[in-house]
């Protein structure tokens, strides 16, 4: 298995884990971006923690947490695409969702 195949395998495993935890998710694109942003922030934190511990304390760099978080970022991006292609988010009334969608459709 080459590195791309391994990366995609890891992302697919994470997507399976996410589906087991939460089932099919069909968030609005803006909600997905919020979720992705949280995951990206976690990846940044993991990278910073690893790097700065090495710089400050000479602790050996271990990117396991970073790899886990980046895999989650990629898996969330895939989930976003899956949701977009299903098109179900459009018909969910999350909070003010339906009213906002109606307003946007009238404005176009």
C-alpha positions as CSV (number, residue, x, y, z in Angstrom):
1,X,0.0,0.0,0.0
2,X,1.5,3.4,-1.0
3,X,1.2,6.5,1.1
4,X,-1.9,7.8,-0.7
5,X,-3.7,4.5,-0.4
6,X,-2.8,4.4,3.3
7,X,-4.0,7.9,3.8
8,X,-7.3,7.2,2.1
9,X,-7.7,3.9,4.0
10,X,-7.2,5.9,7.3
11,X,-9.8,8.5,6.2
12,X,-12.3,5.8,5.2
13,X,-11.8,4.1,8.6
14,X,-12.5,7.4,10.3
15,X,-15.6,8.0,8.2
16,X,-16.9,4.5,9.2
17,X,-16.2,5.4,12.9
18,X,-18.0,8.7,12.5
19,X,-21.0,7.0,10.9
20,X,-21.1,4.5,13.8
21,X,-21.1,7.3,16.3
22,X,-23.6,9.7,14.7
23,X,-25.2,8.0,11.8
24,X,-25.8,9.8,8.5
25,X,-25.2,13.5,9.0
26,X,-26.9,16.0,6.7
27,X,-25.9,19.4,8.1
28,X,-26.3,22.7,6.3
29,X,-23.0,23.7,4.5
30,X,-22.4,26.5,7.0
31,X,-22.8,24.1,9.9
32,X,-20.3,21.7,8.2
33,X,-17.8,24.5,7.9
34,X,-18.1,25.1,11.7
35,X,-17.5,21.4,12.4
36,X,-14.5,21.4,9.9
37,X,-13.1,24.5,11.6
38,X,-13.2,22.9,15.0
39,X,-11.4,19.8,13.6
40,X,-8.8,22.0,11.8
41,X,-8.2,23.9,15.1
42,X,-7.5,20.6,16.8
43,X,-5.0,19.6,14.1
44,X,-3.3,23.0,14.5
45,X,-3.1,22.6,18.3
46,X,-1.7,19.1,17.9
47,X,1.0,20.3,15.5
48,X,1.9,23.3,17.7
49,X,2.0,21.2,20.9
50,X,4.4,18.7,19.2
51,X,6.6,21.2,17.6
52,X,6.9,23.6,20.5
53,X,7.6,20.8,23.1
54,X,10.5,19.8,20.8
55,X,11.8,23.4,20.5
56,X,11.3,24.3,24.2
57,X,12.1,21.0,26.0
58,X,13.9,18.9,23.4
59,X,11.1,16.3,23.6
60,X,11.2,13.9,20.7
61,X,8.6,14.8,18.1
62,X,5.7,12.4,18.0
63,X,3.0,13.3,15.4
64,X,0.5,10.6,16.4
65,X,-2.0,13.1,17.7
66,X,-1.5,15.4,14.7
67,X,-2.0,12.4,12.3
68,X,-5.2,11.5,14.1
69,X,-6.5,15.1,13.9
70,X,-5.6,15.6,10.3
71,X,-7.3,12.3,9.5
72,X,-10.4,13.7,11.2
73,X,-10.2,16.9,9.2
74,X,-10.1,14.9,5.9
75,X,-12.9,12.6,7.1
76,X,-15.1,15.6,7.9
77,X,-14.4,17.0,4.5
78,X,-15.5,13.8,2.9
79,X,-18.6,13.7,5.1
80,X,-19.4,17.3,3.9
81,X,-19.2,16.1,0.3
82,X,-21.3,13.1,1.0
83,X,-23.9,15.3,2.6
84,X,-23.8,17.8,-0.2
85,X,-24.3,15.1,-2.8
86,X,-27.2,13.5,-0.9
87,X,-28.9,16.9,-0.9
88,X,-30.9,16.2,2.2
89,X,-29.6,19.1,4.3
90,X,-31.7,21.4,2.2
91,X,-34.9,20.0,3.6
92,X,-34.0,19.9,7.3
93,X,-35.4,22.5,9.6
94,X,-32.4,23.0,11.8
95,X,-33.2,26.1,14.0
96,X,-34.3,28.7,11.4
97,X,-33.2,26.5,8.5
98,X,-36.4,26.3,6.5
99,X,-37.1,30.1,6.8
100,X,-33.6,30.9,5.7
101,X,-33.7,28.6,2.7
102,X,-37.0,30.0,1.6
103,X,-35.7,33.5,1.9
104,X,-32.6,32.7,-0.1
105,X,-34.5,31.0,-2.8
106,X,-36.8,34.0,-3.1
107,X,-33.8,36.3,-3.3
108,X,-32.1,34.4,-6.1
